[in-house]
Amino acid sequence: ALVAIDPVRIKSVHIVPHIAPTGAEFQLQLGNDSNRNLSNVEVLLQIALHGTSSPPVTARFSLRLPKDDEVRQTVPVAIPQGRLWSPDSPSLYDAAISLRIGGKTIDQTNVTFGLREIRAEGTHLLLNGKPLYIRGYGDDSVEIIGGGPPSSKKIYLERMQIAKSYGFNAVRFHSTTPTEECFEAADEVGMLVESELPVIYQEYLLPHREFLQNELVSILHSYQNHPSWFLFTLGNEFSLRRITDAEGKVIFTNALKELVALGKTINPGLLISSNTGYLVPPMDVAIPYQGLSSDLPNI
């Protein structure tokens, strides 16, 4: 589809939640592709609890947008007595961000997010400061009816609600990252998501390195605000044993380090590991099918 946009616009929004005290940091990228310097551009943020009529939390500020340029602005917003997101209590917030000039709204975007913190501490995963035990299942995109993953939020809601009824709180998507509709369903149901770059074994990473790097950047920018997304891996089963020469191992592991480092520059709060299956650093979380890491959380 073709979409007409104003030369003065909101280019991206990355929301970094905070749980103590509750609030969020809005990292805004604003663009001005016009030939005019704009000195009094107003940004209005309104944040409300999803699915309720509760009064919104409002933040407002003005800035200067030089012509043919972009500005990055970080805005901290307190959300008093905010409700934390977790699989047991998937509370969500809706943020409406408006860009105004002379009282007229030029651009607006809406983002749904959750207040939650997931981090690795020693051999433990912590969700909102408390130990998290993963009860996960695998989704290998075995779609016998449609042939490919659905782009229907309704279908994912039904599937995840069934999985939740069986006691699951997480899903791993094998060698793929699901659609926006899937993440939206996971946010609402309270299902943690591990997704991966589309590469299955180590011999396919280096020949497609540029493509996979571009995919990594696109995926991280596209889904970074979803509270359900807690872990991202660079692919499935990267075995160094199948790389026969020492130099090849070094080249491969350096490529992994560069990709993980790139991911961390885009979203420092997301857990990222080199692969699912083998204990090959760098890893925030180990997902081994043989053996266990002695210094990382193991799934």
N, C-alpha and C positions, 0 to 999 in steps of 0.2 A: 504494500500500500504506500502511496505517496502522501506525506503529511507536510503541510505548510507550517513553517515556524518563523517567529519573529527573529530578526538579527540580534536582538537583546533577549537573552534567554537563560534558563537554568540548565546547565549542561550535565551536572551530576550531583547526587546527594549521597554521602556516606554517613550513616548514623552509628556512633560509637556509644553504646549504653553504659551507664554506671549504676551500681547497685547500692553503694553506701557513700554518700546519700544518693537516693534515687534521682536519676536524671539522664540526660543524653547530650552528647557533643555532636552537633551538626556540622559536618565538613562539606561546604558548598563550593561548587565550581560554577561560576557565572561568566557568561560570554557576551561580548559586544562586537558583533561583526559589522556594525554600521560605520559610517564615516564621521560620527559625532562623538565628542567626549561628553560623557554624562556624569554630572557632579552630584545629583541628588536622587539616586535610585534607592527605593525603599524595599526592604525584604521583610515579609510578615510570615511568622511561623505560628501555627495553631495546632496543638497536640491534644487529643482526646482519647479516652479509653474506648477501644474498639467495641462496637455493638451496644453502646450505651448513649444516653443523652446527657452525660455529665458535662459540665462546663469545661471548655478547653483551656489549657495553659497557653498563654500567648507571649511571644517575644517579637520585638520589632526593632529594626535598626536601618540606618542609611549608609550608603557608600558611594564611591566614585568608580565609574567604569570607563577606562580609556578606550578610545576608538580602536577597532581591529585588535582587540586584546581580550584577555580573560583574567579574572580575579578569583583567588581562592580565599575563602573566609570561613573561619571556625567559630561557631556560636554555641556556647554552653547554655543549656536550658535545664533548670531544676524542675523536677516533677514530684512535688511533695506527696509523701505516702504512696509512692508508685507501687504498683503490683508487679511482682517479678514473674518472668516466664519460666516455666519448667514443663516437662512432660505430664506431671500431675496437675499442673495449674497453668495452662497455656494462655496467660493474659497477654493481650496485644494492644498496641496503641496505633492510632492513625495520625499521621502528620501531614498537614497541608502547608506547602511552602509557596508563597506568592511573590512575584516580582512586579513592582509597581513604579510607574513614572507619572507624576502629576496626578495622583489619585486613581489612575487607570491601571488595571491589571494587564500586564504585557505577557506574562507566562505564569503557569502554575503547575505544580506536580504534587502527587500524593504518594506517600510511602507508609506502609505498615511495618511496624518493628516491635521488638520485645525487649524488656529490660532483663538481661541475663548475662552472666559471666561464666564461661567454661574455660578452665585452665588445667594444665598438668603441673602437679607438685610432687616431685619424687616419683614414686610408683603409683600415685593416685590421680584419678580424674576428679576435679571438683566442679560442681555446678552450684553457682551462687554461694560458694564457700563451704559446701557440704559434699561429702563423698558421693560419687555417682557410679552406679553399677550398670553397665550396659547389658541389656537383654535384647539382642538384635537378631534380625533375619536378613537374608540376602535377596535382592531383586536383580536377576540376570537378564532382564528385558525379554523374557520368554513370552512373546505376545502371539499366541496361536490364532487369534481371530483377526487382529488388525495388521499383524506383521511388524509393527513398530510400537514404541511407547505411546500411549494416548496423550493428547493435549487437552484432556478434560479434567477439570478440578473435581467434578462430581465423582468420577471414577476413582481418583486417588483418595478422596474423602472416604468412599465406601471401603476401599481396600485397607486403608490405614486404621479405620475404626474397627474393622474385623481383627487386624493385627493387635491393636490395643486391647481388645477384649480377650485375646489369648495371653496377654501379659507382656507383650513386646513394647519397648520404648525407643527402639532405634532400627534403622534400615541402612544397609550398605548397597549402593548401586554399583554393580560390577562393571568396571571399565567405561563408565559413562557418568555424565551429570544430567539429571532429569530436567524436565521443563519447569517453567515458571509456575504453572498450575500445580505441579507436584509440590514445590516448595510452599506455596500458599496453603495447600491442604495440610502439609506437615506442621506448619506454623499453628494452624487452627486446632488440629487434633492433638498436638503435643508429641510429635514423632521426631526424634533426632535423626539427622541425615548425614551419612558419609558418602561423598561422591568422588569420582576419579576422572583423570584425563583419559581420553579414548585410546589407550595403548595397553596391550595385554602382556607382552613379554619384553625383556630388556633389549632384544635384538631389533625391535621396531622403534625404539626411542630416538636414537641418534640419527637414523636416516630421515626422520620426520621432525627433527628438533625445532625448526623454525615454525612449522605449522602448530606443534604442540605448545610452543611458547606463546604464540598468538591466541590459541585456545585458552590457555591458562589466564592470560590477561582479560580476555573477554568474559570468561566464566566468573572470575573474581569480581569484576565490575558489575556484572549482571545480577549476582545473587548475594552480594555482601551484606545486605540489610536483613536477611532472613534469620530469625533467632533459632530456627530448627537446624540450620547448617552448622555443624560443629567440627567436622573433620574433612579434609581434602587430601587425597593422595595423588601422586603423579602417574599411577598406573597399577597394574596387577602383576605380581610375581616377578620381580626383578632379581634374578639369581646371578650373583657374581661367579658362581661355579661354572656357568655356561659361557663365560668370557675366558678364553684360554690363556691369553698373554697378559703379563703384568701391566704393560703400557695401556692396553685396552681397558683394563679395570680402572686405571687412574683417569683416563679420558671419560669413561662412563660416570664414575662417581663425581667428578668435577662438574659434569653436566647436571647431575641431580642437585648438587649444592647450589649451582647458579639458578636453577628453576625454583627451588625452595626459597632462596634469598629474594628472588623477584616477587614471589607470592607474598612474602612477609612485608615487602615494601608497600604493597597494595593494601593488604589487610593484616596488620600485625596481630590482631586478636584472634585470627582463625588458626586452629590447630592444623598443621600441614606435615605430612610424612612422605617419604620417598616412594613407598609402595605398600601394597597390601600383600602379605605372604612371606616376605623375607626380612631379616634383621639387617637392613642396609641403611646406614645413616646418610643424610640427616633425617631424624624422625622426632616429632613431638610425642607421638604415640606409636607403640609397636603393635602390629596386627599380624603376628606370626602364625603359621600353621604347624611349625615345628619349633620346639624350644621356646624359651621366654627371655625377655630382656630383664636384666637385674636392676636397671636404673630408670626405666620408663614405665608408664602405665601400659598394661597389656590388654588387648581386646582379642 
